[in-house]
């Protein structure tokens, strides 16, 4: 063998050895499951088989902010509701509230109550989706159960067919209420600047009163199911409260005038890792407190508290990272706004050692507490005499310029920010969605879970699912979160009929 041939052989050997070494030291979960959107987790092991670093990577891109430019502002509630088929009502409502601000018009009292009724119905429906179908299987069926059983079929087999029917029926009926006002459930057309497009006819009210009562009973039933299956299982309680799924960060959520949890409106309140109030501000000041950081391995921007600066993926007093979503809302508020939910919230904190609770998996319990408040609020609103008023809109008269709206989506705080020209055409749109607010903490959760669970190269399906549980507790929507635009890395492969790669085109 001549020198040149030997060198080629050596290079090929080195590449093969490097590839084999990487394969031994890299574990990939692709795709990750039971979430909205797409993503994967890359776990890198050291020579001892322990985790050096785990990355949650989001490879999808959606450019809603860019292609909203030039569109009439009043189109935004319809455009943004297309971002996600799971949470269209959240985007629709945030966009509608941004239009209220843009045109400097307050909705009528009746319109506000109709919006809130629809929104609380949406919270009941969406939380039920997560509890029973997305996050629930990890507890109802078991975190280390076979993958084929960790789904809705496995849940029904565990809780019984009648319970499964109850869940499906309740979600269907609640969605019918949303469709009544919004015309359709997936892409509603309810919201208008200054009000809503449809009043509630008095003759149509009785079925909704019955629905609200049943929704409250369903929420109470769900709380009992959670207590029976999760809280009465010492292994599950140990899992929830263990260090593997714990992070001490800041928390953000909307609160009403009494600092109680509110999903539709209020001031934004932030508490530090000790539970002390750090800031409280109207949404129009969000840019003073929220900033975005970019990492090269994800299309998701990572939010942090701007006055504190970016200090990396750190927790504790030196951290600037905050969380949103159910656990964060309960931590950021002084209590729940309705009596049954308040009682449930008190039990939540008493059981988990006081306030604030830093256990990521406690999001599941907090979600059930919130479902209870949403159902109670539905009952209050359908029994409000004003809910059937025909006074449902104030017509805007002001020239548009800047409008900012916020709601608490099921997954956490959702910002919509629009700027227009004098004709009301969008010239800038900025959306900071719940999952983006949570992105830094989610990345930390995945990394910490992988490091705590995978030792000496021992990897199995059950352990990998428990790594996924770290992000699943946040109920993330990555389709919503990936909205940055610019030079997008792209690999295009042309594959022939026999599966052979004929050509590759790389961009970025």
Buried (B, 14 or more C-beta within 10 A) or exposed (E): EEEEEEEEEEEEEEEEEEEEEEEEBEBEBEEBBBBBBBBBBBBBBEEEBEBBEBBBBBBEBBEBBEEBEEBEBBBBBBBBBBBBEBBBBBBBBBBBBBBBBBBBBEBBEBBBBBBBBBBBBBBBBBBBBBBBBBBBBBBBBBBEBEEEBBBBEBBBBBBEEEBBEBBBEBBEBBBBBBBBBBEEBBBBBBBBBBBBBBBBEEEEBEBBBEBBBBBBEBBBBBBEBBBEBBBEBEEBBEBBBEEBBBBBBBBBBBBBEEBBBBBBBBBBBBBBBEEEEBBBEEBBEBEEBBBBBEBEEBBBBBBBBBEBEBEEBBBEEEBBBBBBBBBBBBBBBBBBBBEBBBEBBBBBBEBBEEBBBBBBBBBBBBBBBBBBBBBBBBBBBBEBEBBBBEEBBBEBEEEBBBBBBBBBBBBBBBBBBBBBEEEBBBEEBBBBBBBBBBBBBBBBBBBBBBBBBBBEBEBEEBBBBBBBBBBBBBBBBBBBBBBBEEEEEEEEEEEEEEEEEEEEEEEE
